[in-house]
Amino acid sequence: MVPADQGGGVMRADLLTDLVDGLDEVFAAVAAVDQALAAGLLRPTPDQTAGLTVLADAMAGSPLAARVAEAVAKAAAGAAGEEHFVSLAAARIALFGSVHDALMARIEQATGRVRSAEVVPASGGGPVVNLLVAARTWLSDLARAGWRGMDHDLVSGAGPLISALLPEPGLRRLAALLDGFAAELAASCPGSALARIPLRRWGDLWSRAMLLTLPGATETATGTVTGRLLPLGVDLHEHATAAQVQVHAVFEPTDGGPSRLVRASVSTAKPDTVIGAGIWQLLRPHMSLLAAVSEGRSMELTDMPATAEGDLLWLDEHARMSEPADAFATARVALPAASTPPTAPLDRHPARIVVPVFLEGYTAEQVGETLTFALAGQRLAVDADRVPAAGPLTPELVAASNACVGLLRWDAGSFRVQPLAVETTVRKKTVALHAGAWAGGTVDKAGVKAEKAASEATAVLRERAGRLLRK
């Protein structure tokens, strides 16, 4: 944040490097459950039973205590049913939820910002859908077999289920998760031959998928917002066959209410040959906000659909381009007063912590293979690997910077900052460089060259696809 001598609040970097009490105990309980899942719960061993008991003990003082104790007893006897696996998954997610809340409390102390007083309620349930029951059955069979006991026959059983889930908009979130999860498992079969198992990752995917099979789990309460949107930066996620861009911004309501942090996202499928700056060509038609980001302008929103968690359900017809708005001016002036939106129950996981921050007055230092920002005597790791290739920002420019708009994340036991934009000095002049500068188009020579190459690749793909269709 802006140093106090410049009229702003001070980032308490020490709070981001100090240990958070209780995390080791939570992670130990989760690890015990993950070890039990690895071996499978069809015929649990004494070691697996002991691991599950650690989970029951960790949940003893919670509202889930009785359900989890019953589920552990059934699982230890090899007689767990689908409802018991749901309880085990809920307990595991609840433990990570406690970690999420502790880390968010630490971030609020460090930044001086507050979380919104709103609470996102848990789903009130919904109609039972046969496809959800089928998904829960497959996940239960997976838990019984375990990662060591899985084979191609078991994993391939998800294929028809995913195909049936995908056409249903309300079930697509579960379908996408199962699709990716099943693909990872299929690539690792048979489980008995694995030298190493990603225990926490597969435990996360399994438990999250299990809770998404509950009726109404994906329902989200939405409303509308009207006011001014001040973009802070762009976070681009790229996969071989898909891409997503997420714009982080400060929203100022016209009704005079408090400003708050919001996100606007858009996703698209893509061929694996379209990479780098070419991805913007696929995303631009779906979101006019990308042009505003590139041009450094604000947007006026009118009745834009939004969730309580701060996600704008972007519709171009509800937005129009407005006045110039420099991202660093927004970060210095508007960001400190913006509240952080509440988090939905299923999203309370430390890996999902993404909080915009502004850092200034640091010294960039290279410690081994890790770039760090030395701030108030403390070192904050920089996640330079997350800087996308589809923009002018590079790790080298980050290392030469003196101010940064970034996203604070929690990764591998510590806080890290992902740069979205930096200020650096070039020929005695302050220059701002943005990761999403090419999102809405560019006249930058490197960007134009990358876009031209992507256009040629896309044209070739279209021509080949047309030829195949004609045949």
C-alpha positions as MATLAB code, in Angstrom:
seq = 'MVPADQGGGVMRADLLTDLVDGLDEVFAAVAAVDQALAAGLLRPTPDQTAGLTVLADAMAGSPLAARVAEAVAKAAAGAAGEEHFVSLAAARIALFGSVHDALMARIEQATGRVRSAEVVPASGGGPVVNLLVAARTWLSDLARAGWRGMDHDLVSGAGPLISALLPEPGLRRLAALLDGFAAELAASCPGSALARIPLRRWGDLWSRAMLLTLPGATETATGTVTGRLLPLGVDLHEHATAAQVQVHAVFEPTDGGPSRLVRASVSTAKPDTVIGAGIWQLLRPHMSLLAAVSEGRSMELTDMPATAEGDLLWLDEHARMSEPADAFATARVALPAASTPPTAPLDRHPARIVVPVFLEGYTAEQVGETLTFALAGQRLAVDADRVPAAGPLTPELVAASNACVGLLRWDAGSFRVQPLAVETTVRKKTVALHAGAWAGGTVDKAGVKAEKAASEATAVLRERAGRLLRK';
ca = [
       0.000    0.000    0.000;
       1.014    3.654   -0.155;
       3.616    4.556    2.504;
       2.318    6.685    5.383;
       4.459    9.664    4.407;
       2.530    9.802    1.108;
      -0.820    9.900    2.827;
      -1.704    6.217    2.659;
      -1.701    3.155    4.873;
       1.341    1.030    5.549;
       1.513   -2.576    4.399;
       2.355   -4.664    7.470;
       4.698   -7.025    5.636;
       5.683   -8.679    8.935;
       2.129  -10.035    9.286;
       2.502  -11.782    5.931;
       5.722  -13.530    6.934;
       4.866  -14.500   10.526;
       3.523  -17.999   11.154;
      -0.220  -18.469   11.616;
      -1.070  -20.550   14.686;
      -2.810  -23.869   14.153;
      -2.011  -24.409   10.477;
       0.352  -27.327   11.081;
      -2.311  -29.209   13.041;
      -4.907  -28.678   10.304;
      -2.569  -29.806    7.552;
      -1.635  -32.894    9.587;
      -5.308  -33.857    9.887;
      -5.852  -33.349    6.148;
      -2.725  -35.375    5.331;
      -4.015  -38.255    7.467;
      -7.278  -38.312    5.505;
      -5.434  -38.130    2.192;
      -3.270  -41.113    3.153;
      -6.421  -43.074    3.932;
      -7.928  -42.144    0.556;
      -4.749  -43.197   -1.221;
      -5.004  -46.761    0.058;
      -8.785  -46.979   -0.397;
     -11.535  -47.455    2.170;
     -12.947  -50.815    1.061;
     -10.818  -52.749    3.568;
      -9.161  -50.111    5.763;
      -6.032  -50.946    7.704;
      -5.316  -49.854   11.300;
      -3.150  -47.011    9.942;
      -6.040  -45.744    7.824;
      -8.409  -45.976   10.778;
      -5.952  -43.975   12.880;
      -5.771  -41.321   10.168;
      -9.547  -41.007    9.991;
      -9.698  -40.743   13.778;
      -7.404  -37.706   13.559;
     -10.053  -36.109   11.319;
     -12.838  -36.912   13.788;
     -10.803  -35.416   16.633;
     -10.141  -32.244   14.622;
     -13.882  -31.784   14.029;
     -14.934  -32.634   17.606;
     -15.897  -29.078   18.511;
     -17.708  -28.272   15.273;
     -21.349  -28.645   14.144;
     -20.172  -31.541   11.954;
     -18.795  -33.528   14.904;
     -21.557  -36.162   15.139;
     -21.801  -36.744   11.385;
     -18.039  -37.030   10.980;
     -17.712  -39.376   13.973;
     -20.363  -41.656   12.462;
     -18.707  -41.513    9.034;
     -15.301  -42.377   10.513;
     -16.766  -45.326   12.420;
     -18.448  -46.672    9.277;
     -15.344  -46.121    7.152;
     -13.138  -47.868    9.722;
     -15.442  -50.887    9.490;
     -15.337  -50.849    5.673;
     -19.070  -50.118    5.573;
     -19.134  -46.452    4.545;
     -22.019  -45.418    2.307;
     -22.302  -42.418    0.023;
     -23.666  -40.214    2.823;
     -20.608  -41.052    4.933;
     -18.215  -40.146    2.128;
     -20.046  -36.828    1.804;
     -19.456  -36.203    5.525;
     -15.739  -36.999    5.191;
     -15.472  -34.638    2.215;
     -17.342  -31.897    4.093;
     -15.020  -32.245    7.088;
     -11.945  -32.005    4.892;
     -13.268  -28.882    3.158;
     -14.259  -27.356    6.506;
     -10.687  -27.743    7.764;
      -9.334  -25.902    4.749;
     -12.089  -23.331    5.255;
     -10.680  -22.578    8.692;
      -7.236  -22.080    7.163;
      -8.726  -19.759    4.541;
     -10.439  -17.642    7.196;
      -7.282  -17.382    9.326;
      -5.202  -16.300    6.333;
      -7.808  -13.769    5.196;
      -7.876  -12.299    8.707;
      -4.089  -11.932    8.502;
      -4.371  -10.200    5.099;
      -6.943   -7.765    6.476;
      -4.589   -6.882    9.326;
      -1.671   -6.440    6.925;
      -3.506   -4.268    4.399;
      -5.817   -2.376    6.742;
      -8.790   -3.254    4.549;
     -11.932   -4.904    5.859;
     -14.052   -7.744    4.574;
     -17.633   -7.042    3.612;
     -20.112   -7.662    6.407;
     -22.277   -9.641    3.983;
     -22.422  -13.401    4.397;
     -22.867  -15.791    1.482;
     -25.380  -18.380    2.731;
     -24.943  -22.073    2.082;
     -27.259  -23.553   -0.500;
     -30.752  -24.318    0.683;
     -30.852  -27.479   -1.394;
     -32.731  -28.260   -4.569;
     -34.290  -31.069   -6.543;
     -32.474  -34.401   -6.579;
     -31.033  -34.999  -10.031;
     -30.232  -38.551  -11.094;
     -26.992  -37.397  -12.701;
     -25.820  -36.014   -9.355;
     -26.571  -39.343   -7.700;
     -24.610  -41.132  -10.427;
     -21.636  -38.804   -9.949;
     -21.703  -39.376   -6.189;
     -21.751  -43.140   -6.747;
     -18.694  -42.972   -9.009;
     -16.801  -40.802   -6.510;
     -17.719  -43.223   -3.703;
     -16.404  -46.170   -5.731;
     -13.222  -44.190   -6.295;
     -12.819  -43.633   -2.546;
     -13.305  -47.333   -1.856;
     -10.673  -48.330   -4.412;
      -8.273  -45.499   -3.490;
      -5.614  -43.965   -5.684;
      -3.489  -47.093   -5.368;
      -6.352  -49.358   -6.365;
      -7.794  -47.406   -9.294;
      -7.609  -48.826  -12.812;
      -8.754  -47.854  -16.298;
     -12.114  -49.598  -15.946;
     -12.998  -47.623  -12.823;
     -11.803  -44.255  -14.157;
     -13.426  -44.696  -17.583;
     -16.786  -45.009  -15.848;
     -16.774  -41.220  -15.534;
     -16.853  -40.720  -19.319;
     -20.578  -41.274  -20.011;
     -21.424  -39.402  -16.819;
     -19.451  -36.316  -17.863;
     -21.019  -36.376  -21.333;
     -24.461  -36.352  -19.729;
     -23.582  -33.562  -17.278;
     -22.013  -31.114  -19.750;
     -25.212  -30.157  -21.661;
     -26.898  -29.096  -18.402;
     -25.890  -25.471  -17.543;
     -26.581  -25.962  -13.839;
     -24.351  -29.044  -13.718;
     -21.522  -27.784  -15.903;
     -19.329  -26.756  -12.964;
     -19.340  -30.326  -11.660;
     -18.879  -31.674  -15.194;
     -15.776  -29.543  -15.801;
     -14.249  -30.601  -12.488;
     -14.929  -34.304  -13.099;
     -13.610  -34.038  -16.655;
     -10.261  -32.667  -15.530;
     -10.060  -34.969  -12.515;
     -10.833  -38.098  -14.531;
      -8.267  -37.082  -17.161;
      -5.555  -36.804  -14.491;
      -6.503  -40.165  -13.017;
      -6.611  -41.847  -16.444;
      -3.120  -40.553  -17.224;
      -1.888  -42.114  -13.950;
      -3.490  -45.563  -14.240;
      -2.907  -48.084  -12.893;
      -2.564  -46.547   -9.466;
      -0.550  -49.496   -8.177;
       2.352  -48.489  -10.440;
       2.557  -44.854   -9.264;
       5.841  -43.836   -7.664;
       4.336  -40.617   -6.330;
       0.735  -39.550   -5.752;
      -0.397  -35.893   -5.586;
      -2.281  -36.608   -2.365;
      -3.503  -33.135   -1.490;
      -4.470  -32.203   -5.037;
      -6.505  -35.366   -5.635;
      -7.981  -35.096   -2.156;
      -9.050  -31.519   -2.959;
     -10.617  -32.513   -6.276;
     -12.406  -35.530   -4.816;
     -13.846  -33.720   -1.798;
     -14.928  -30.682   -3.811;
     -16.580  -32.864   -6.462;
     -18.345  -34.877   -3.770;
     -19.960  -31.768   -2.285;
     -20.902  -30.456   -5.731;
     -23.104  -33.551   -6.123;
     -25.393  -32.229   -3.386;
     -28.612  -30.699   -4.787;
     -28.321  -26.940   -5.174;
     -24.594  -26.819   -4.355;
     -23.807  -24.688   -7.407;
     -26.699  -22.250   -7.008;
     -25.585  -18.641   -6.618;
     -27.650  -15.686   -5.452;
     -27.349  -12.797   -7.907;
     -28.406   -9.168   -8.018;
     -27.462   -6.136  -10.095;
     -25.036   -3.260   -9.560;
     -24.832    0.247  -11.008;
     -21.792    2.472  -10.731;
     -18.226    3.108  -11.879;
     -15.716    0.312  -12.501;
     -12.008    1.116  -12.075;
      -9.798   -1.696  -13.465;
      -6.675   -2.685  -11.543;
      -5.228   -5.437  -13.716;
      -5.708   -8.618  -15.694;
      -4.995  -12.199  -14.667;
      -4.774  -14.633  -17.609;
      -5.116  -18.396  -17.167;
      -4.054  -20.535  -20.101;
      -4.595  -24.247  -20.755;
      -3.890  -26.270  -23.885;
      -7.551  -26.229  -24.923;
      -9.035  -23.355  -22.893;
      -8.258  -19.861  -21.641;
      -9.762  -17.550  -19.052;
      -9.153  -13.910  -18.296;
     -10.121  -12.323  -14.989;
     -10.148   -8.544  -14.573;
      -9.770   -7.283  -10.995;
     -11.252   -3.875  -10.275;
     -12.637   -1.449   -7.703;
     -16.374   -0.801   -8.012;
     -17.891    2.474   -6.788;
     -21.724    2.317   -6.528;
     -23.721    5.313   -7.690;
     -25.929    5.096   -4.593;
     -23.054    6.313   -2.427;
     -22.446    2.932   -0.805;
     -18.934    1.764    0.095;
     -16.595    0.812   -2.736;
     -15.644   -2.836   -3.037;
     -13.391   -5.210   -4.933;
     -14.967   -7.092   -7.827;
     -13.926   -9.501  -10.579;
     -15.123   -9.985  -14.146;
     -14.224  -13.172  -15.996;
     -14.646  -14.679  -19.424;
     -13.546  -18.092  -20.705;
     -13.215  -19.627  -24.141;
     -12.144  -22.858  -25.758;
      -9.058  -22.673  -27.960;
      -6.842  -24.845  -30.154;
      -3.532  -25.768  -28.548;
      -1.633  -23.980  -31.347;
      -2.979  -20.567  -30.293;
      -0.724  -19.304  -27.511;
       0.655  -16.036  -26.189;
      -0.869  -12.823  -27.518;
      -3.093  -14.783  -29.900;
      -5.318  -15.747  -26.986;
      -6.622  -12.177  -26.737;
      -8.193  -12.525  -30.193;
     -10.374  -15.329  -28.845;
     -11.359  -13.464  -25.662;
     -11.968   -9.908  -26.944;
     -15.307  -10.531  -28.667;
     -16.807  -11.660  -25.349;
     -15.841   -8.708  -23.121;
     -15.612   -4.996  -23.936;
     -13.875   -4.506  -20.575;
     -10.629   -5.762  -22.148;
     -10.538   -2.702  -24.424;
     -11.033   -0.436  -21.400;
      -8.116   -2.118  -19.635;
      -5.789   -1.602  -22.614;
      -6.848    2.034  -23.032;
      -6.650    2.797  -19.296;
     -10.292    3.808  -18.970;
     -13.057    3.278  -16.440;
     -16.478    1.849  -17.317;
     -19.981    2.843  -16.266;
     -22.130   -0.139  -15.334;
     -25.919   -0.107  -15.339;
     -27.796   -3.027  -13.759;
     -24.856   -5.372  -14.325;
     -25.623   -8.852  -12.905;
     -23.341   -9.677   -9.971;
     -22.987  -12.229   -7.196;
     -22.551  -11.510   -3.505;
     -18.993  -12.886   -3.786;
     -17.949   -9.972   -6.004;
     -18.173  -11.661   -9.414;
     -19.642   -9.575  -12.223;
     -21.610  -11.767  -14.650;
     -20.417   -9.684  -17.554;
     -22.842   -8.523  -20.247;
     -21.529   -5.912  -22.679;
     -24.935   -4.276  -23.065;
     -24.830   -3.213  -19.399;
     -21.472   -1.397  -19.689;
     -20.115    1.618  -21.540;
     -16.653    3.136  -21.804;
     -16.045    6.160  -19.583;
     -13.257    8.495  -18.470;
      -9.521    7.703  -18.289;
      -8.582    5.801  -15.117;
      -4.957    4.965  -14.431;
      -4.581    1.636  -12.629;
      -1.835    2.961  -10.345;
      -3.925    5.991   -9.392;
      -6.776    3.594   -8.576;
      -4.411    1.445   -6.524;
      -3.081    4.424   -4.575;
      -6.363    6.217   -3.956;
      -9.346    3.840   -4.273;
      -7.942    0.427   -3.365;
      -7.183    1.120    0.338;
     -10.848    1.991    1.005;
     -12.371   -0.904   -0.974;
     -13.828   -3.771    1.034;
     -13.114   -7.411    0.227;
     -16.201   -9.422   -0.796;
     -17.321  -12.425    1.274;
     -16.401  -15.937    0.174;
     -18.883  -18.663   -0.694;
     -18.692  -21.717    1.616;
     -17.348  -24.086   -1.044;
     -14.694  -21.568   -2.108;
     -13.105  -21.219    1.333;
      -9.747  -22.791    0.491;
      -6.274  -21.239    0.836;
      -5.488  -21.995   -2.820;
      -8.381  -19.723   -3.838;
      -7.101  -16.664   -1.974;
      -6.578  -13.901   -4.560;
      -6.473  -10.379   -3.072;
      -5.421   -7.236   -5.001;
      -2.682   -5.253   -3.240;
      -0.473   -2.274   -4.002;
       3.207   -2.316   -3.006;
       5.579    0.624   -3.193;
       8.961    1.584   -1.788;
      10.365   -1.952   -1.901;
      13.658   -3.274   -3.173;
      13.562   -6.211   -5.567;
      16.079   -8.884   -4.603;
      16.949  -12.269   -6.072;
      17.245  -14.913   -3.333;
      18.324  -18.160   -4.992;
      15.785  -18.848   -7.726;
      13.109  -16.709   -6.063;
      12.548  -13.022   -6.680;
      11.504  -11.156   -3.537;
      10.346   -7.666   -2.638;
      12.128   -6.386    0.478;
       9.498   -4.288    2.246;
       9.875   -2.756    5.709;
      12.627   -5.192    6.592;
      10.613   -8.208    5.433;
      10.861  -10.249    2.224;
       7.728  -11.110    0.252;
       8.155  -13.742   -2.473;
       7.148  -12.760   -6.017;
       5.386  -15.294   -8.219;
       6.966  -14.080  -11.454;
       6.162  -17.386  -13.199;
       2.496  -16.339  -13.277;
       3.241  -13.315  -15.474;
       1.673  -14.274  -18.839;
       3.635  -14.296  -22.081;
       0.673  -12.536  -23.738;
       1.788   -9.070  -22.619;
       4.797   -6.731  -22.361;
       5.449   -7.434  -18.675;
       8.369   -9.794  -18.014;
      10.073  -11.147  -14.854;
      13.091   -8.965  -15.687;
      10.953   -5.822  -15.700;
       9.340   -6.897  -12.430;
      12.822   -7.230  -10.918;
      13.623   -3.656  -11.994;
      10.390   -2.173  -10.629;
       9.751    0.101   -7.660;
       5.933   -0.115   -7.448;
       3.565   -3.004   -8.141;
      -0.147   -3.720   -8.429;
      -0.486   -7.421   -7.758;
      -2.516  -10.303   -6.412;
      -1.669  -11.694   -3.003;
      -1.853  -15.490   -2.987;
      -1.069  -18.314   -0.588;
       1.145  -21.016   -2.065;
       3.204  -23.824   -0.531;
       2.931  -22.463    3.001;
       3.658  -18.785    2.400;
       2.223  -15.608    0.906;
       3.366  -14.628   -2.587;
       2.503  -11.689   -4.817;
       1.657  -12.094   -8.505;
       2.440   -8.877  -10.439;
      -0.355   -7.469  -12.624;
       1.425   -4.188  -13.377;
       4.632   -2.469  -12.298;
       6.175    0.967  -12.389;
       9.838    1.226  -13.286;
      12.239    3.976  -14.291;
      13.396    4.161  -17.902;
      15.697    7.033  -18.911;
      14.769    8.924  -15.748;
      11.059    8.636  -16.514;
       8.493    6.535  -14.646;
       6.950    3.955  -16.969;
       3.979    1.693  -16.192;
       3.890   -1.819  -17.678;
       0.774   -3.988  -17.501;
       0.452   -7.747  -17.960;
      -2.872   -7.154  -19.727;
      -1.751   -4.199  -21.866;
      -2.416   -6.117  -25.096;
      -5.826   -7.436  -24.005;
      -7.885   -5.010  -26.100;
      -5.377   -4.546  -28.923;
      -1.952   -2.952  -29.199;
       0.376   -0.891  -31.364;
       3.378   -2.289  -29.523;
       5.736   -3.849  -32.115;
       6.175   -7.104  -30.215;
       2.439   -7.357  -29.594;
       1.551   -6.666  -33.237;
       4.025   -9.321  -34.393;
       2.618  -11.914  -31.971;
      -0.963  -11.080  -32.988;
      -0.127  -11.443  -36.690;
       1.422  -14.864  -36.123;
      -1.631  -15.952  -34.137;
      -3.996  -14.680  -36.850;
      -2.149  -16.696  -39.478;
      -2.305  -19.831  -37.321;
      -6.020  -19.340  -36.708;
      -6.684  -18.808  -40.431;
      -4.904  -22.066  -41.263;
      -6.939  -23.934  -38.650;
     -10.216  -22.505  -39.998;
      -9.284  -23.498  -43.545;
      -8.428  -27.046  -42.489;
     -11.599  -27.356  -40.421;
     -13.681  -26.174  -43.396;
     -11.982  -28.706  -45.642;
     -12.771  -31.522  -43.219;
     -16.401  -30.438  -42.930;
     -16.754  -30.344  -46.718;
     -15.471  -33.886  -46.893;
];
